[in-house]
Amino acid sequence: MGIYDLSVRAIRAVYSAHIATPPVLDADTVFPAAQRFAAAWPEIREEALLLARQLHKVPRFHELMKEQSEISANDGRDWRLFLLKVYGVDIAKNMAACPRLAELISSEPDVLSATLSFLAPHKHIPRHSGPFKGVLRFQLGVSVPLAEDGRPASVLAIEDVEYRIGDGDYLLWDDTFAHEVWNRSDETRVALLLDVRRRNMPRGLTLLSRLLIAMIGFTARFRGLA
């Protein structure tokens, strides 16, 4: 186990000792802006599909995060991420490419990171857990293929419970819980992923979160992501 994994486990343990919320939360209560993003789904979709025309220019996840290559470069199928914001740091060029989405992101101070996620046909992201509970993951279906039974063909399993997030639908969840993803279709699945600041934590964890967010934002700049 590398330094990255050990650090993540230690941080996760600190938060887990004080936070006992369930894997999935009520988005409309915890993140009221969810409805604004969902209402803008057709415009977000239009911007995302323009990017998809030149998908080869969008980096794969393991090209951005080599430490987690085992969940991206695992099956020869692509998981590509178009980063618009990374822990408080705007990626100006990418924000300019998606003006409506950028407007929404900029209007919500609790949105710390924003990414358009492109999952190749039949791609599987193996079971894994996110780094820390200081943020929550908001997922909006942007362009989601349908299975033969009419349900979304993309499946998100959180602690072995399956969720299918269709076009314009959304879910707010804690990605420190074990999760994995399948795209069980012949088409690319597109989703909007937001990392949203978790509110109402103990003061010590709030301060720790601010420090971690600042450090990750600095690292993004150092790596040339922003």
C-alpha positions as CSV (number, residue, x, y, z in Angstrom):
1,M,0.0,0.0,0.0
2,G,1.4,3.4,-1.1
3,I,1.7,6.7,0.7
4,Y,-1.4,8.0,-1.1
5,D,-3.6,5.1,0.1
6,L,-2.3,5.3,3.7
7,S,-3.0,9.0,3.8
8,V,-6.5,8.6,2.5
9,R,-7.3,5.9,5.0
10,A,-6.1,8.0,7.9
11,I,-8.1,11.0,6.8
12,R,-11.2,8.9,6.2
13,A,-10.9,7.4,9.7
14,V,-10.8,10.9,11.3
15,Y,-14.0,12.0,9.6
16,S,-15.8,8.7,10.1
17,A,-15.2,8.9,13.8
18,H,-17.4,12.0,14.0
19,I,-19.8,11.7,11.0
20,A,-22.4,9.0,10.8
21,T,-24.6,10.0,7.9
22,P,-25.9,7.4,5.4
23,P,-24.4,6.7,2.0
24,V,-27.2,8.6,0.1
25,L,-28.6,11.9,1.3
26,D,-31.6,14.0,0.5
27,A,-30.2,16.3,-2.3
28,D,-33.0,18.8,-2.1
29,T,-32.5,19.4,1.6
30,V,-28.7,19.2,1.8
31,F,-27.9,20.8,-1.6
32,P,-30.9,22.9,-2.7
33,A,-29.1,24.0,-5.9
34,A,-29.6,20.5,-7.1
35,Q,-32.8,21.5,-8.7
36,R,-31.2,24.4,-10.6
37,F,-28.6,22.1,-12.1
38,A,-31.4,19.6,-13.0
39,A,-33.5,22.3,-14.6
40,A,-30.6,23.3,-16.8
41,W,-30.0,19.7,-17.9
42,P,-30.9,20.2,-21.6
43,E,-28.3,23.1,-21.8
44,I,-25.6,21.1,-20.0
45,R,-26.3,18.1,-22.3
46,E,-25.9,20.3,-25.3
47,E,-22.5,21.6,-24.1
48,A,-21.3,18.1,-23.1
49,L,-22.2,16.6,-26.5
50,L,-20.2,19.2,-28.3
51,L,-17.2,18.2,-26.2
52,A,-17.9,14.5,-27.0
53,R,-17.3,15.2,-30.7
54,Q,-13.6,15.5,-29.9
55,L,-13.5,13.1,-27.0
56,H,-10.0,12.1,-27.7
57,K,-8.8,15.5,-26.4
58,V,-10.4,14.8,-23.0
59,P,-7.9,13.1,-20.6
60,R,-8.5,9.7,-19.1
61,F,-8.8,9.6,-15.3
62,H,-5.5,7.8,-14.8
63,E,-3.8,10.4,-16.9
64,L,-5.0,13.0,-14.3
65,M,-4.6,10.8,-11.2
66,K,-1.8,8.2,-11.7
67,E,-2.2,7.1,-8.1
68,Q,-5.6,5.6,-9.0
69,S,-4.8,4.0,-12.3
70,E,-6.2,0.6,-11.0
71,I,-9.8,2.0,-11.3
72,S,-9.4,3.6,-14.7
73,A,-6.8,1.7,-16.7
74,N,-8.2,-1.6,-15.7
75,D,-10.0,-3.0,-18.8
76,G,-8.8,-1.1,-21.9
77,R,-12.0,1.1,-22.0
78,D,-11.9,4.8,-21.4
79,W,-13.1,6.9,-18.5
80,R,-12.5,10.5,-19.5
81,L,-12.9,13.5,-17.3
82,F,-13.4,17.1,-18.5
83,L,-12.5,19.1,-15.4
84,L,-14.1,22.6,-14.9
85,K,-13.2,23.2,-11.3
86,V,-10.8,21.4,-8.9
87,Y,-11.3,22.0,-5.2
88,G,-12.0,25.7,-5.5
89,V,-9.7,26.3,-8.5
90,D,-11.4,27.2,-11.8
91,I,-10.0,25.8,-15.0
92,A,-10.6,28.8,-17.1
93,K,-10.2,27.2,-20.6
94,N,-12.7,24.5,-19.8
95,M,-15.1,26.8,-18.1
96,A,-15.1,28.9,-21.2
97,A,-16.0,25.9,-23.3
98,C,-19.2,25.3,-21.2
99,P,-20.6,28.8,-20.5
100,R,-24.0,27.7,-19.2
101,L,-22.5,25.1,-16.9
102,A,-19.8,27.5,-15.8
103,E,-22.5,30.1,-14.9
104,L,-24.2,27.5,-12.7
105,I,-20.9,26.4,-11.0
106,S,-19.8,30.0,-10.4
107,S,-23.1,30.8,-8.8
108,E,-22.8,28.1,-6.1
109,P,-20.0,28.7,-3.6
110,D,-20.5,25.2,-2.1
111,V,-19.5,23.6,-5.4
112,L,-15.8,22.9,-4.9
113,S,-15.2,20.7,-7.9
114,A,-17.0,20.1,-11.2
115,T,-16.4,17.5,-13.9
116,L,-18.1,16.1,-16.9
117,S,-17.6,12.3,-16.8
118,F,-17.5,10.3,-20.1
119,L,-17.8,6.6,-19.5
120,A,-17.0,4.4,-22.6
121,P,-19.4,1.6,-23.7
122,H,-19.1,-1.4,-21.3
123,K,-16.6,0.3,-19.1
124,H,-16.5,-0.9,-15.5
125,I,-15.0,1.2,-12.7
126,P,-14.1,-1.2,-9.9
127,R,-15.2,-0.9,-6.3
128,H,-13.3,1.9,-4.5
129,S,-13.9,4.6,-2.0
130,G,-13.3,8.4,-2.1
131,P,-10.8,10.2,0.1
132,F,-12.7,12.2,2.7
133,K,-16.1,13.1,4.1
134,G,-15.6,16.9,3.9
135,V,-17.3,16.9,0.5
136,L,-20.4,15.1,-0.9
137,R,-20.8,13.9,-4.5
138,F,-23.6,15.2,-6.6
139,Q,-24.3,13.3,-9.8
140,L,-26.6,14.5,-12.6
141,G,-27.4,12.3,-15.6
142,V,-26.5,14.2,-18.7
143,S,-26.6,11.7,-21.5
144,V,-27.4,8.3,-20.2
145,P,-28.1,5.3,-22.6
146,L,-31.1,3.1,-22.0
147,A,-31.2,-0.6,-21.6
148,E,-33.6,-2.9,-23.4
149,D,-36.0,-2.6,-20.5
150,G,-36.1,1.2,-20.8
151,R,-34.1,1.8,-17.6
152,P,-30.8,3.7,-17.6
153,A,-28.0,1.3,-18.7
154,S,-25.5,2.9,-16.4
155,V,-25.4,1.5,-12.9
156,L,-23.9,3.0,-9.8
157,A,-23.6,0.6,-6.8
158,I,-23.0,2.2,-3.4
159,E,-22.4,-0.4,-0.7
160,D,-24.0,-3.0,-3.0
161,V,-27.2,-1.0,-3.5
162,E,-27.8,-0.2,-7.2
163,Y,-28.9,3.3,-8.5
164,R,-29.7,4.2,-12.0
165,I,-29.4,7.9,-12.7
166,G,-31.2,8.8,-15.9
167,D,-31.2,11.9,-18.0
168,G,-32.0,14.9,-15.8
169,D,-32.1,12.8,-12.7
170,Y,-29.7,13.3,-9.8
171,L,-28.3,11.8,-6.6
172,L,-26.3,13.2,-3.7
173,W,-24.1,10.7,-2.0
174,D,-21.0,10.2,0.2
175,D,-18.3,8.7,-2.0
176,T,-16.2,7.5,1.0
177,F,-18.6,4.5,1.0
178,A,-17.5,1.7,-1.3
179,H,-18.9,2.1,-4.8
180,E,-18.5,1.0,-8.4
181,V,-19.9,1.8,-11.8
182,W,-20.9,0.0,-15.0
183,N,-21.9,1.3,-18.4
184,R,-23.9,-1.7,-19.7
185,S,-24.5,-0.2,-23.1
186,D,-22.9,0.3,-26.5
187,E,-23.0,4.1,-26.1
188,T,-20.9,6.6,-24.0
189,R,-22.6,7.7,-20.8
190,V,-22.1,11.3,-19.7
191,A,-22.7,12.6,-16.2
192,L,-22.0,15.8,-14.3
193,L,-20.1,15.2,-11.1
194,L,-19.9,17.9,-8.4
195,D,-18.0,17.8,-5.2
196,V,-20.2,19.8,-2.7
197,R,-19.0,21.2,0.6
198,R,-20.4,19.3,3.5
199,R,-22.0,21.7,6.0
200,N,-22.8,21.3,9.7
201,M,-19.6,19.4,10.7
202,P,-17.8,19.8,14.1
203,R,-15.6,22.9,14.0
204,G,-12.4,20.8,14.0
205,L,-13.5,18.9,10.9
206,T,-14.6,22.1,9.2
207,L,-11.1,23.6,9.7
208,L,-9.5,20.4,8.5
209,S,-11.6,20.4,5.4
210,R,-10.6,23.9,4.6
211,L,-6.9,22.9,4.9
212,L,-7.3,19.8,2.7
213,I,-9.3,21.7,0.1
214,A,-6.7,24.4,-0.1
215,M,-3.9,21.8,-0.3
216,I,-5.6,19.9,-3.1
217,G,-6.3,23.1,-5.0
218,F,-2.6,24.0,-4.7
219,T,-1.7,20.5,-6.0
220,A,-4.0,21.0,-9.0
221,R,-2.2,24.2,-9.9
222,F,1.2,22.6,-9.4
223,R,0.3,19.7,-11.7
224,G,-0.8,22.2,-14.3
225,L,-4.5,21.2,-14.1
226,A,-5.6,24.7,-13.5
